Amino acid sequence: MAKFGEIIQSAHPTLIDFYKEDDDIMNNILRDVAAALGDKARVIKINIDKNNELVEALRVKGNPTYIIYKNGEMKWRQSGEQDANTLINLVEQFV
């Protein structure tokens, strides 16, 4: 969890996708989001099954769950699939 603390402290917005291994559709969407945002933000994927302690600490229940952090503060959170444009627009609000 120490590494997670470092990740969310960024001055740039960080979009985190809590996902399950079998969710291929969202992989392509997140690739598009990361490409569109470039250096303005970070996109991180965290496997729910391999990070139980973190998932429990953040009370992640749905798959996928997206959280945007900036400067260590949670700015936005949503469970359920989102399209690339929605995610891009949300992250850009915090750039």
Backbone torsions as a table, in degrees:
resi	resn	phi	psi	omega
1	MET	NA	-19.4	178.6
2	ALA	-61.6	-41.0	179.2
3	LYS	-64.0	-37.4	177.7
4	PHE	-59.9	-41.8	178.1
5	GLY	-59.3	-38.4	177.3
6	GLU	-67.0	-40.7	-178.1
7	ILE	-61.3	-45.7	-173.5
8	ILE	-80.3	-8.1	-179.6
9	GLN	-79.9	-4.4	-176.1
10	SER	-58.8	144.7	174.8
11	ALA	-74.5	-19.2	174.5
12	HIS	-88.9	148.4	176.8
13	PRO	-61.7	144.2	177.8
14	THR	-123.8	117.3	175.7
15	LEU	-92.9	122.4	179.6
16	ILE	-112.1	130.3	177.0
17	ASP	-108.5	112.8	172.2
18	PHE	-89.7	116.1	-169.8
19	TYR	-133.3	167.6	170.7
20	LYS	-106.3	152.0	-173.8
21	GLU	-52.1	-34.2	-172.2
22	ASP	-87.5	12.2	-175.1
23	ASP	-96.6	75.2	-176.4
24	ASP	-71.4	-32.3	-177.6
25	ILE	-60.5	-44.7	-177.8
26	MET	-69.9	-24.8	176.1
27	ASN	-57.9	-46.1	-179.8
28	ASN	-65.7	-39.9	179.8
29	ILE	-64.6	-44.4	-179.2
30	LEU	-66.6	-33.8	175.3
31	ARG	-61.2	-43.0	178.2
32	ASP	-64.5	-40.9	179.1
33	VAL	-62.6	-48.3	-179.6
34	ALA	-60.5	-42.0	179.9
35	ALA	-65.0	-41.9	-178.8
36	ALA	-67.9	-35.3	-177.3
37	LEU	-82.1	-26.9	179.0
38	GLY	56.5	-130.2	-177.5
39	ASP	-82.7	-3.2	-177.1
40	LYS	-73.0	-22.2	-176.0
41	ALA	-156.4	167.6	176.6
42	ARG	-115.0	147.0	175.1
43	VAL	-121.4	121.8	-176.3
44	ILE	-123.4	137.9	175.8
45	LYS	-110.1	133.8	177.7
46	ILE	-127.3	121.1	-178.7
47	ASN	-72.9	121.6	-178.5
48	ILE	-59.7	-42.6	-174.8
49	ASP	-70.6	-23.6	-176.0
50	LYS	-102.0	0.3	-176.5
51	ASN	-135.5	53.0	-174.3
52	ASN	-57.5	-42.0	-177.6
53	GLU	-61.7	-45.5	179.2
54	LEU	-66.3	-44.1	179.3
55	VAL	-58.9	-43.3	178.3
56	GLU	-67.6	-41.6	-179.2
57	ALA	-62.3	-36.5	-179.4
58	LEU	-92.7	-1.2	179.8
59	ARG	55.5	45.5	176.4
60	VAL	-76.4	118.6	-178.4
61	LYS	-111.9	-37.7	-175.5
62	GLY	-94.0	161.1	176.8
63	ASN	-130.7	120.0	-4.1
64	PRO	-81.8	161.7	170.2
65	THR	-123.2	130.8	179.4
66	TYR	-111.5	138.0	175.7
67	ILE	-135.9	136.1	174.2
68	ILE	-109.0	126.0	175.7
69	TYR	-116.4	149.9	171.0
70	LYS	-149.7	129.4	-178.7
71	ASN	53.8	37.3	177.1
72	GLY	79.7	1.4	-177.4
73	GLU	-110.5	133.1	176.0
74	MET	-71.6	124.4	-178.4
75	LYS	-102.4	-28.6	-176.0
76	TRP	-159.8	148.1	178.6
77	ARG	-151.2	138.8	179.8
78	GLN	-156.6	138.3	172.5
79	SER	-102.3	149.7	179.7
80	GLY	105.9	157.8	-177.1
81	GLU	-64.7	143.4	177.6
82	GLN	-130.4	149.7	176.7
83	ASP	-85.6	163.7	-175.0
84	ALA	-59.0	-44.7	-177.5
85	ASN	-62.9	-39.3	178.0
86	THR	-62.1	-47.3	-179.5
87	LEU	-64.1	-41.7	178.8
88	ILE	-60.7	-48.3	-179.4
89	ASN	-62.7	-39.6	178.8
90	LEU	-63.6	-47.6	-179.2
91	VAL	-64.2	-40.2	-178.4
92	GLU	-62.6	-22.0	176.2
93	GLN	-63.8	-23.5	-174.9
94	PHE	-108.6	7.2	179.9
95	VAL	-73.4	NA	NA
